[in-house]
Amino acid sequence: MSLPSVTEILNGAQVGDLFMSLIHTCQLCNANSFDYLIELQRHAQELAARPTEWMPWNYRETLARTVNLPDPA
C-alpha cells in the first residue's frame, strides 16, 4: 500500500473544508446539517439546476415548494 500523494491530501483537505463550512453554516442558520446534506442528495437534479435555492438558510422553503407541487399526471 502506497502513501497518498500531495495532490490527494490537498484534495481531501478541500473536501473536508467544504463539508465543515456547510455544517457550520447550517448551525448558524439553525438547520440540521445531517438533514440538509440528505436533502441535497435527494434533490441533486434540482440542486444542479438552481443551486442558490438550496442554501442552508433557504433550502427548507425550497423543499416545501418542491414537495407541495401538484402531480403533472
N, C-alpha and C positions, 0 to 999 in steps of 0.2 A: 504494500500500500504506500503510495507516494504522498508527500505533503502537498497541500493546496498551493497553487501559485499565488503570487501577489495580487494578480487581477481577480482571482476567485475570492480572495479575502476581502478586497476592496468592494467588489460587487455584493458580497454577503453583508458587509457593513452598511452599504447604501440601502439595501432591502430592509435591514433591521432598523435603520434610522427612519425610513418611510413609515414602517408599522408603528414605531414608538411615537412618531409625530401624530399619526392618525388616532392612536389610543389616547394620547394626551389631549388632543383637540376634542375628542368625544367626552372626556372627563370635564373639560371646561364648558361644554355645551349641555352637560347633564344627560348625555346619551350613553346607553350601554354599548361599550366598544365591541363586545362579542356579538351582540345583536346586529350592530351596524355592519360589521365585516361579513356576517352571514347574509344579510340583505344585499350587500354588494355582489356577492356570489350568485344569489338567486336572481338578481336583475342585471346580469352582466351586459346583456344587449342594450337595455335602456340606459345603463351607466355609460356605455361606449358612445351612444347617440347623444346624450345630454349630461355630461359629467358634472356641470355646475348645479344640477338639480339633485345630486346625490352626495352633497357635502354633509359632514356630521351635524351641522346646525339646521339643515333643511330636509334631510332625507325622509324624515317621518311624514312631513306634509306631502312630499312626492309619493311616498309609499301609500298614503291614504288615498290620493288621487288615482294611483295605479290600481289599487285593489277595488275601488268603488266604480271603476269604469264598467259600463254595461257590456254584456257579451255581444259581439258582432254577428251572432247566429241568426 
